[in-house]
């Protein structure tokens, strides 16, 4: 069983930065991908970044150039560095572990004030 613990959310002013972390423990795989999603009130969950086993990253246009996903395999942790934050980035952010099993994190609130 894999458990995920997210951290790093909070309140920040527009233009600021936050770094989210998501650490996996338990029966983790040596080869897994990761993803970050977000969900704003009344909206569908939206993909904001992926990173493969080999470290290839991808971000949608809405966050490209502002958000960067990265991973530390030794720590079984994925990060989401968020820069130049905008009020429309306000959402609950979820990490997703893509291994032999697919596990979602518990979510962390990010609020960007104008």
Rosetta blueprint (number, residue, H / E / L):
1 X L
2 X E
3 X E
4 X E
5 X E
6 X E
7 X E
8 X L
9 X L
10 X E
11 X E
12 X E
13 X E
14 X L
15 X L
16 X L
17 X L
18 X E
19 X E
20 X E
21 X E
22 X E
23 X E
24 X E
25 X E
26 X E
27 X L
28 X L
29 X L
30 X L
31 X L
32 X L
33 X E
34 X E
35 X E
36 X E
37 X E
38 X E
39 X E
40 X L
41 X L
42 X L
43 X L
44 X L
45 X L
46 X E
47 X E
48 X E
49 X E
50 X E
51 X E
52 X L
53 X L
54 X L
55 X L
56 X L
57 X E
58 X E
59 X L
60 X L
61 X L
62 X L
63 X L
64 X E
65 X L
66 X L
67 X E
68 X E
69 X E
70 X E
71 X E
72 X E
73 X H
74 X H
75 X H
76 X L
77 X E
78 X E
79 X E
80 X E
81 X E
82 X E
83 X L
84 X L
85 X L
86 X L
87 X H
88 X H
89 X H
90 X L
91 X E
92 X E
93 X E
94 X E
95 X E
96 X E
97 X E
98 X E
99 X L
100 X L
101 X L
102 X E
103 X E
104 X E
105 X L
106 X L
107 X L
108 X E
109 X E
110 X E
111 X E
112 X E
113 X E
114 X L
